[in-house]
Amino acid sequence: MIGEVTRALIPTTKNEIRQRICEQFVASELYSFAWIDRYSPEKEEMIPTASAGIAKNTLNGLTINEEFPQAELTNEAVQTREVTVVQNLVDDPPCEEWRDHALKHDYRTCAAIPLVYEEAMYGVLHLATNRSQGFGALERESLAELGVTIAYAFENAESPANTDSTERTEAETEMMKVTAESEQERRLYETIISSTPDLVYAFDLDYRFIYANDALLEMWGQTYEESIGKTLLENGYEPWHAEMHEREIDQIVETTEPIRGEVAFQHAELGRRIYDYIFAPVLNDEGEVEAVTGTTRDITERKEAEEALQESKERFQALINASSDVVYRVSPDWGEIHRLKGKEFIADIHESTSNWLDKYIHPDDQKHVMEAVDEAIRTKSAFELEHQVEQVDGSLGWTFSRAVPMLDEDGDIVEWIGMASDITERKQYEWELKRALDLLEKTEQIADVGGWEIDVDTKEVFWTDYLFDILEVPYDEEPPLDEALDVYYEEDRPIVESAVEEALDTAEPFDVEARVRTPSGEIRWLRVQGDPEVEKGEVVSLRGAVQDITERKHREQRLGELIEELGESNERLEQFAYAASHDLQEPLRMVSSYLQLIERRYDDELDEDGREFIEFAVDGADRMRNMIQGLLEYSRVDRRGEPFEPVSLDDVLTDVRADLQVKIEEINAEITTESLPHVEGDRGQLRQLFQNLLDNAFEYSGDMPARVHVAAEKQGPKWVISVSDEGIGIAPDDSERIFEVFQSLNGSDEHQGTGIGLALCERIVERHDGDIWVESEPGEGATFSFTLPSVRTSELQP
């Protein structure tokens, strides 16, 4: 349509140009009618001078003044110098005359296009259409550009150069240097415009340019003389481009029909541009093609806009495909959802539907969904709501829906554009988080523990609810860091303050204890733990827990008192044991000595029974003395032990074997051993430990010579030492009882012993923070195992 209108702008009378323009607009069938008002600068009024699609006498004698229905539209176009549009002339007319006119001539929308060139007003072009969405943004932009072209044609028609057709023809003939006949030139000049924002040109049938306007010369970057009479190739067209246009010219000559196309070409100044072109035939009196004219428009910006729009659509579709959203359009009253796109977490989303409420929304949520819809319609504001929906698989899901109203120029809602996101997983996480928080709150109450966090930047403090309960502080009185530290006892506040500052500086956790005084006056002990959160080497947050340990501290205090009392009692018992052993041993030695004296002095007078009785008495006294000595050693394990130091068990075992050498040879015992480690301990007590265990193995070896094996195995920070024999063994049920004081599983007539040796072993191992146990079966021997702390490698270096 624009091309046809442009061709109508041939240099002739202004009235003829106006009439041709109106006829071309109506012939396009895009517009119901068209008319042009001529601007009268003397009277400052518009006078209708040409029309099409409307009875000629309709505009006769009319003057567009203030009383005319279209005066407001015309005046706005004149004042703003922009395309002005009025919509809905039938349903919402500014006056009754306009409505009657619109109904009579079958149009609903009207536009006024100012005809302005270089600030000069030449009139107004009026167009009417029955299209409901006529005169959109792109259409207005095109019509505005066309208005400038039409105004330029009026300027050209009014210039002196166009008043004398003969002079103009001779000048242009001389400039183009062509040899065509004058009649051909006249028809040629009637078909093209000497100058226009578009590219205007003509070819002869040998594909040579016989005319080129300034816009085309500017695109080439050439002068008129350099270009006219030359072919496409000679004017810089690439071979494929020149061949394409030559084929099109041949086709026009053959069919006498115009051809339209798009092509890219290098502009001399603007670079690569995209053009829309039309080639049309120029016919002679016989109807034969004697030349081909062309008009070309630069559509680069439009194509870029179209490509950007298409790219935007593709990105939008990609965004929808990549997200969990459903995009939908809804009618103004929400009576129907027109279209749904996106993820198919809702069933049948591609189908428009009017029963969307029952189809998609869970019955429990239908009421408040409609309440939110009604409120959004009433206020013309966004609709936002989380609600339940039925998913594709029939299960219940959750969605967040948001729709915004699209308003027309009058502020009425045209439709709604919305998106629905699948938030089912988020809702599930929220439920699980709520359960976890409820469980955490109950756990805090059971454990008497509250949580806290310090914002490193603001020094603001966050407390969990139970911490408020521990401190007996109202929930709305969460203090800053300085005030939070004030809750602690004055003597204990530096402990917590220093721990917090050090954690923020070093990113190391802390664990301290401090007292607080509650508003009720109660003193409580708190265990305060903190753990910094570090990102890129910087502490970004400090979180921790506070536990009420008041009861524990009270128990510890009571336990300390009991330990102190027990220590005093043990000391008294030790003193008693020492005194008892010292005081008892002297009478026993006296009894034993006098019995032996009786035996020597009255040996001749004693019969066999008397000698046996004296022997029993002496033996009993000796056993009693040994038991008292063993009891004394047992009581002194903790109080009289030496400080721990690195001890070589190989050296200890060597010393013990030397002490027992006589007995070993006497009973023909055999002791084998593996390499034994260094441990942390009391050398004297460890020597006593090994000696007691070897004595025990010798004592219960049975009828066969004693065979004993000593081994060691590393288990974590401790060593497990084992002493194994092949003796008579013990029953598993007696494995605990043998470590009790004065416990012996065999009669004194069978085996010598006080019943304190293994109890003393247990006491020594316990002092070394270890355990001792036995593994045995009757007749299968026994293995006594015990643990001792290992020595750090650095402590063994000289």
C-alpha positions, 0 to 999 in steps of 0.5 A: 500500500505504501509503495502504491501511494508513493507512486501516486506522488508524481510531479503534477498539480497538488489537487491531482496528487491529493486525489490519487493518494486518497484513491490508493489508500481506499484501493488497498482495502485497509481503509474504509475511506480517506480524505485530505484537508488542505491547510489555509495559513491565512485563515488557519483552518483546514479545508477538505479538498480530496476524498475516496470511499465517501460520496464526493458531495459529503465534504463539499463546502465543509470547513474543519472548524471548532464546530465540526465533530472531527475538529478536536482530532484534527487540531491535536494532529496539527498541534502535536505534529503526530499521528492522532487516533480515536477509537470506538467511535460507535460505542463511545463517540465524542458526539452524536454526529460523529457516531452517525457518520461512523455507522453510515460509512462503516468505520469504527476507528479514525486517524489524522496524519499531519502532512508536514515537511521541514516544519511547514504544514500542508494539511491533514490526511484522514483515514478510517477503518472498521478494524477493531485494532487499527492504527497500531504502533507500527502502522502509526510509525509507517503512516507518519513517515508517509506523511513526510513523503506526501508533504515533500511531494506537495512542496515539490509540486509547488516549486517553480521547477515543477511549474514549467514541465518543458524546462524540468524535462529538458533539465532532467534529460540533460542530467541523465544523458539518455536518448529516449524519446520525449514521450517516454521521458514524460511517462518515466517522470510521471512514474518516479519522484525526483527526490524522496526519503526512499530510494527511487530509480529506473532501468532501461531494458539493458539493465542500465540505470537511467535515473537515480534519486539522491537517496540512492546516490547517497547509499552508493556514495557516488555522484549522478554522473558516475552512476547513470548509464551503468549496469548493476555490476558497474555500480558496485552490486555483487554478481549474485545481486546483479543477476537476481535483479536482471532476472526480475527485470526480464520477468517484468518485461515478460509478464508486465507484473511488478515484483517485490522483495527484500535484500541486504546491501552495503550502504556507503556510510551506514554499513550493511542495511536491509531493504524492501524493494518494488520493481514496476513496469513502465508501459508504452501506448502499445502496452509493452514494457519500455522501462522498469522503475523501482522504489526501495525502503530501508527496513533495517530498524523494522527487521531488527525490531522484528528479530528482537521481538522474535528473539524475545519471544524465543527467550520467553518461551525458553524461560517458560520451558526452563522454569516450572511456570505455567503461563496463562491468559484470562478474560477480563471477568475471569470467566475463561482461561484462554491459553496455558503454556509451560510445564505440565504439572497441571492437567490439560493445560493446553486447552482453554476452559471456562470451568477452570475453578472446578477443573484446577482448584481444590474445593477447599481453596475455591472460595478464597481464590474467587474472593482474591479474584473479585478483589483484584478485578475491583481494584484493578490490581495484581492477583496473587495467591498460594492455593492447592491444585489437582496435578497431572497424576491426580495428586494434590499439589500447591501453586503460587499464581500471579496475574496482572491486568492489561488495561486499555487507554481508558483504564478498562481491563482488556485481559489478564496475563498470569503465571502459576509456579509449582511450589509443591516441593517448597510447601513440603519443605515448609511442612518438614521445616515446621516439624523440625522446628517444633521438634527442636523446640521440644528438644531444647526444653527437654535438654534445657538448651537455647540457641543464639546467633550474632550478626558479625556486621551489625552485632545484633543477637538472635535468641531462640524462644527457649533461651528467653525462658532460661533467662526469664526475659520477655520474648520482645526484649531481644538485646544487642550484643553489649546488653546480652553480655550484661546478663552474666555475673560481673565476675563471669562476664569477661569469660564469655566476652573474651570467648566471643571476641576470640572466636570472631578473631580466630574463627575457633569454637569455644565452650565456657561456663558462666553464671547469670542472675535471673530477674527473680533473683535465682543464680543459674549456671550456663554452659555457653558454646559458640561455633563461627561460620567462615566464608573465604577465610572470614567469620560471617556469623557466630552461632551457638547454644546455651545450656542450663547446667545449674543442676549439674553444677549442684551435683558436681558441687555435692560430688566434690564435697563427697570426694573431699569427704571420701578423701579424708575418709580414705586418708583416715583408713590409710592411717588406720591400715598403716597403724593396724599393719604396724601394730598387728605385725608386732604381736604376730611376730611375738606369737610366731617367735614364742611358738618357734621357741616352744618348739625348739625348747620343748621339742623332746616333750612334744608328741607328733600332734603337738608339733603339728599344732605348733606348725599350723599356728606358725603358718597361720601367723605368717599368712596373717602377716602377709595378708596385712602387708598385702592390704597395706600395699593395696591401700597405698596404690593411689596415695603413695604412687610415683608420678607418671613418666615414660616407662619401657615395659621390656625393662620392667619385665627384665627386672621382674624376671631377675627377681623371680629367677630362683623361683623360675629355675625351681619350677622349671618355668618358661617365659616368652615375650614379644617386643613390648612398648613404652607406656606412660606410668609408675615404674614401681607399680608396673613392676608389681603388676607384672610380678603379681601376674607371673606369680599367679601364672606360676601358682596355677600352672597345674602339674606341668611346668609353667609356660607363660607368654607376654604380648602387646597390641596397639589399639588407638591411644592405648596398648593392650598387654596380655599375659597368657598361661597354659594352667588350670584356667577358671570358669567364665562365671568367676572372671569378675570375682577373682579381682575382688579383695581376699577372693581365692577360687582354691583352698589355701591347702592347695595354693599359697596366696593372700587373695589380694594379688589380682585385686592389687593388679586391678587397682594399679591398672585403674590408676593408669586409666586402664581396664583389666580382664581375663579370658579363660576356660577350665583346663584351657589356661588363662589370658590376663589382658590390661590397657596402658596409655601409650607414650607420644613419640616426642617424649621418647626423643633424647 
